[in-house]
Amino acid sequence: MSTLTPLNNSYDEAQVLAAVSVALTNFYTSLTQKLDEVNLTKILKRKNPYLYRAKGINNAVQVVDSILSAYVSSSEETIFGNTFFEPIAIVVSGGQKAVTEGVDITVDKDNTIYSIAVKSGTSVFNADSRKRQEQNFQSAQKRAQQAHRAFIPVVGYGYGKKKVSVQNEKFYKELAGKDFWEWLTGDASFYTKIIDYMGDRPDEFAASFEDAYNKARNRLVRDFTLKFCKEDGSIDWTKLIEANSGD
């Protein structure tokens, strides 16, 4: 596939600022909701209690800190990709929200339909998910053919670097970090400007997020102590293993 020319050389900075502000609000709202809904029984079923014992973990707080930190870490990456990068990419590309599953943005320009799947980082795909992405692009391609348009599919990663050799290049383009944002905007510095556009907004959310985190932590410690600690306060590993792996 040949080198792509920028989609939009005249993005509206005021619109970008507004999109970043809304995106940050949505990110923290979604992440806080995940914290409010966290359930000890469900989250423990996806963890390895044998590993906790092997590491010499002996109190409820240590277990909860481990599982809650991992839970937030896995949740925030997905939520950030969906609530932050995608809406900003829509604004600066001049495109619109796509209707095809697995495609986030559609740009109809110069008799060509660009189908863009926006991902957070470059490590999101395994073999199965990459295959599904390819199938989604193929569905979008059929729509473009029906509209008698040329078709260019792109996977765009909000951050990181992705260099694909010509020999390994697929029928879709992959662009990451600076390359992705420069293609959308024509601005080689846009990927760094995103931080500036955030301003002080993240600081405004920090206190409320910390409060939600501490409440979730306290609830999990309470529930873990009631369900999986003996009268003397030690962890009842048998109960924990049974809840995780038993009937």
Secondary structure, 3 states (H helix, E strand, C coil): CCCCCCCCCCCCHHHHHHHHHHHHHHHHHHHHHHHHHCCHHHHHCCCCHHHHHHCCCCCHHHHHHHHHHHHHHHHHHHHHHHHHHHHHHHHHHCCEECCCCCCCEEEEECCEEEEEEEECCCCCCCHHHHHHHHHHHHHHHHHHHHCCCEEEEEEEECCCCCCCCHHHCCCCEEEECHHHHHHHHCCCCHHHHHHHHHCCHHHHHHHHHHHHHHHHHHHHHHHHHHHHECCCCCECHHHHHHHHHCC
